[in-house]
Amino acid sequence: MTYIPASVVAIMAHPDDIEFTCAGTLARWARAGCRVSYILCTSGDAGIDEPGMTRARAADIRKEESHAAARLAGAAEVVFLDEPDGLLENTLALRKKLVRELRRLRPEVVMSGDPTVVITGDTYINHPDHRAAATAAIDAVFPAIGQPLVFPELAEEGLHPHKVRKVYLTGRSQHEVFISIDETIDVKIEALCAHKSQMRDWDPGDMIREWAAEAARGKEMQYAESFRVITLQDDETWARLNAPTDPPEV
């Protein structure tokens, strides 16, 4: 898979979700000149189980870790929507927050989880926050972000409709696009380890390499991340939507 978008926004529920799922691809694209941005619906404020820990302190710790991980991967920006960790819901208010940021960032690609994934195998139930974030992401991308009469008040902020070209979904379901992360798997692991409050004394390197090798099995790569890809705008339409406008005649 050699396609490199000009810009991508990854939308996930928690700090470390990106690093577990798609940071290798994002780092690869960033190295190729893609503008990479993260939107995290929560700040992971329920994710540190220590005596005396508060949500506010946990949020501060996890935001700092997220910024460190994003820098390692080459991301230009991390946006936190500060929804409650562990209680995330796909509400109209969350959709509006996402539409606001997506109209501001105007990405070619949006990357998120797959909202259809609930149970994987016989050992894993997908976190309800993951499902809520993924559903909110695709609901924001289509049709809300591109409809001028949906959240029209955002135009008063200078935020106008925008159409996304492709959506990449992670989650090990119906995947048909496999992207080599041979050159960035070490970055992916280092970025994941930046989440020190979650990794503690555990080194996730062996597990991440095992997952990536499994995704790459039978393909001309050693390590891969896999995606289900939805193409919303074909090449001709995308070129027309993004054609430079002629300057006004004087």
WORAVEN-V405322 format. One record per helix or strand. SS is the DSSP state (hx for helix, st for strand). FROM is the first residue (numbers start at 1). TO is the last residue. If there is no record, write none. Layout:
SS|FROM|TO + SS|FROM|TO
This chain:
st|7|12 + hx|17|21 + hx|23|31 + st|35|42 + hx|55|73 + st|77|83 + hx|92|105 + st|109|113 + st|119|120 + st|124|125 + hx|128|141 + hx|144|146 + hx|152|157 + st|166|170 + st|177|180 + hx|185|193 + hx|196|199 + hx|205|216 + st|224|231 + hx|235|241
